[in-house]
Amino acid sequence: MEHVSEIHGPHVEEWAEVSAGLISEPPSRGRTQLWALVLDARSVPCRLEQDAGRWFLLVPVSHLDRAREELRLFEEENRDWPPAAPPVHPLVENTLSTLSILILLATFHNLTQLDGTLSAFSQPDWTGLGNAQAGKILDGQWWRIVTALTLHVDSLHLVSNLAIGGIFVIFLCRELGSGPAWCLLLGAGALGNLANAYAQSPDHSSVGASTAVFGAVGILAALSLVRYRQHLQRRWLLPFASALALLALLGTEGKNTDLGAHLFGFLFGIGLGLVAEYLLGKNGRPGRLLNALLAMLSAAVVIAAWWAALEFGG
């Protein structure tokens, strides 16, 4: 039923409620006030009235058709706004297993630092066999783009990577599952080292997991960009800018820092993260079996790389 109001005087003007026939349910106070702003912006005369706890938006009968058309267009343009919140992905509880892998990395570092005279077997030159030396990578020693991720200059280098990078790695593993996360980390780190080999001189060499750490930063930035692109509105660059700020803060300090490897790891992380989020949005997280297979694949790649280094390196 239309709410009709009259103003008595020399000229009688009849006002009618604009919502009648426009929507099925009575509009809320907030919606009514928003409509009033819309009509005011379109130079349609209107006023608000309250009666029995309800708010009414009234317009002169002579403007009723135009007012309803303006509000109909407004409602159609904003039908899906604000957008629905992105689906909540429950985190995977795998912190213990992720920490175990990080501890394994630290243990391997300790093994590479053992004095060969203390063992019955001669120690290989782990750094010489596995560092990311650009010339040797381009000559076909592919394993170096992987083995270099497991080597560190010294304990301080290792601890800094584990302390800073461990946070991102743990979060990424909980976000995606261990299998996909380690595959993406390994992929971003290896591709970052490969691209860096092309960009550097042949005698350039580097070691460290930081390329994969910045891959994790890029992956997380890509996940945020895709999942929250509608809610970010004009601030959609915020996650990307935040990741770049972190890259500038952590990735350029120190005389032995390999900025190129960090940057390439970050960029490949973004690319792999975009692909991963698309596949996860389409198919969901991998099941237990596939997750386990992906985790074993990551381990197999590292083992195969070191086997190749020990067998064919030099």
N, C-alpha and C positions, 0 to 999 in steps of 0.2 A: 504494500500500500504506500502511495506517495505521501510524504509529509509536506503539506502545503501551508504556507504562511502568507499573510497579507499585511501590507502597510497601508493604513487608512490616512487619508488626507485629501487634498484637492485632486490628486491623481492616484487611483488605486493601482498598486503593482503587485502582481501575484508571483510568489516564489515557489519553486518545487524542489523536492529532494532529488539530487542528481544520481544517487546510487540505485534507485528503483529500476529494475530491469538490466542493470549493468553487471552486477554480480549476484550470486545466489544467496550469500550470507551477509548479515549486517556488517559493514566495515568497522574495523577497530578505530579507536581514537587516533592512533598514529597514522593509520592509512588515510583517514579523513583529512587530517592536517596536511599530509603529503599531497593529497588531491587538491587541496586548497592552494598550495604553493604552485602546483602545475597549472591550474586555471589562472592564477594571478599572473604567472609568467606569460600566459597566452592572452592576457588582457580580457579575460572573461570575468565579469562581476560575480562574486560569490560571497557567502558568509557562513559562519559556523553557528549552530545552535545546539543546545543540550536539552534533552527532554527525557525524563524517567531513566536517567543513567546512560542514555545513548547520545551519541554525537551525530548530528546531521549536517550535511553540506548542501546548502541551498543556493540556487541560481534563479535569476528571473526566467519565467516560462519562455520568454522570447529567445533566451540564450540556451535553453535546455538541450536542444538537439546538438548544438555545437559543443557544449560542455561535455556531453556524453561521448561524442566522437573523439574529442581531445583525450579524454580519460581512457577510452577504449584503445586508442593508439598507444598511449603511455603504458597501459597494462600489457599489451602485446609485445612492445619493445623490451619490457623488463620482466617478462614471464619467467625466465630462467635465472633471474638475478635476485639475491646473491646466489652464485652457483653452489651446488651441493658440496659439502666438505669431502675431500678425497677419502677413499676407504682406508680404514685403520688397519695397518699390517702389524699384527702382534709380533713382538720381538722373539727371536729364537734364542733360547737359553743355551748358549754354547761357550760361555766365557771361559770355563775351565779348559775345554779342549783348545781354544784359541791361545790361552796362556801357555799351555803345554807346548804348542808349536813354537811360540816365541822363546820359551826356555830351551827347546831343542836347537834353535838357531844360535842361542848364546853358548850352548854346549859345543856345537860344531866350531864356533869361533875359538873356544878354548883348545880344542883338538888341533886346530891349525897353528896355534901358538906354541905347541909342545916342542921341546928341544929334542931333535932327532937322536941325540946321544943317550937319552934316557929310555929309548925304546930299542927292542931287538931288531926292529925294521927301520929302514931309512925313511925319514919323513919326506914326502913330496913337497915341492915348492908350490903350495896351494895358491898363493897370490899370483905367481908367475903363470900357472896353468889356467887360472880362472878369472883373472881380471878382465875388464871390458876394454882391452886395447883395440883402438879403432882399426888400425891396419890389419890386424889378425882377424878381426870379425869380418871385415870386407874381403879377406882372402878365403873365407869359408869356414872359419872356426865359430860356427853358430852358437855353440854351447856357452860361450863367454857372456852372451847377453843374459843368460840365466844364472850361471855360476857366480857372476860378479855380485848378484843380489844377496848372496849368502856370505860374502866376505866383508871384513871390516879392517880398517887400518890399525886400530887399537881398541882397548876396552872402553875408552871414553867415547869413541865413535859408535861402538855397539850400544852402549848404554843410552846415548842420546837418541839413537834411532828407536830403541825399544821403548823408552820413556815417552817420547813424543808420538812416534808412529803407532805404538801399541794401542793408544786411545782410539785412533781412527780405525785401526784394524779390528779391534774388538767390536766397535760400534757397527762397522760394515758387516762383520760376520753375523752379528745379531740381527741386522736388518735384512740380509739376503739369505742367510744360511751359510754354513762353512764352505760347502763345495763351490757354489757360485762365487762367493767372495774371494776365496783363494785363487780360483781360476782367473778372475778379473784382475786381482792384484798382480799375479804372475804375468799375465798378458800385458798390463800397463807398464810394469817394470821392464820386461823384456823388450817390448816395442820402443819404450823410451831409450833404452841403451842402444838399440839398433839405429834409431833415428839420430842419436847423438854421435854414433860412429861415423855416419855420413857427414855430419856437420863439423866434426873436429879433424885435426891433423892426424895422419896415420900413427904417430907415436903417442897420441893422447890415450891415457888409461885411467880407469876409475873403478872403485869398488864401493859396495854399500847397498843397504836396503832402502835408502832414502828415495830412490827413483820410484820404487813401488809404494812408498809412503805417500808421495805426492800423487801417485796414481789413485790412492785411496781418497785423497782430498778431492781430486777431480771427479771420481765416481760419485761421492756423496753430494757434490755440487750439482751434478747432472740429475741425480735422483730428486733433489729439491726443486730444480727448475721444472721438471716434468710434473711432479706430483702437485705442486702448489702454483702452477703457472697462472691459473685463473684467480686465485686469491691474492697473488702478488700484485696484480693489476699493473700499474706503471712502475712498480718496484721489482719487476721480474728479474732484473739484473743483480739484485741484492745477494743471493747465494753465490753467484759467479764472482761478484766483486769481493765478497768476504773470503772466498777461496784464494783469489789473487792476492789479497792482502796478507793472508797466511803464507802464501808462497814467497812474497816479498820479505816477510818477517823472518821466516825460518829457512828459506831456501837460498839466501844470498850471503849468509854470514860465514866468515871463516875463509882463510886463504886456500884451503884445500876443497872448498865447496865446488861441486860441479853443477853450475847453474843450468847448463844446457840439458843435462840428464834430468834435473828436477822439472824443468819446464816441459820437456817432452813427455815425461811420465805423467804430469798433470794433464796435458792436452789429450794424451791417449786415454787417460782415465775418464775424461769427459765423454769422449767418443764411445768407449766401452760401456760407460754408465748409461748413456742414452739408449744404446741397443739393449742392454740388460733390462732397463725399466720398461721398454716397449714389450719385450718378451714376457716379463713378469706380469705386466698389465693384461696381456693377451692370454697367457697360459697359467698364471699363478706361480707360486714358488714350486721348485722341484720337490717331488716326493722323497721319502727317505732313501730309496734305492738310488735314484739319480743323484741326489745330494752326496751320497757316499761315493758313487762312481766319479763324480767331479772332483771330490777331495782326493781320491786315489790318483786321478789323472794328474792333478797338480804335483803330488809327491813323485809320481812316475817321471814327470818331465824334469824335475830337479835331479833325481837319481840318474836318469839317462844323460843329462847334461854333464854331470860329474864323471860318469863312466866314460863318456866321450873325451872329456878333458884328460883323464888319466891314461886313456888308451891311445889317443891320437895327438894330444897337446904337446906343446913344446915351443 
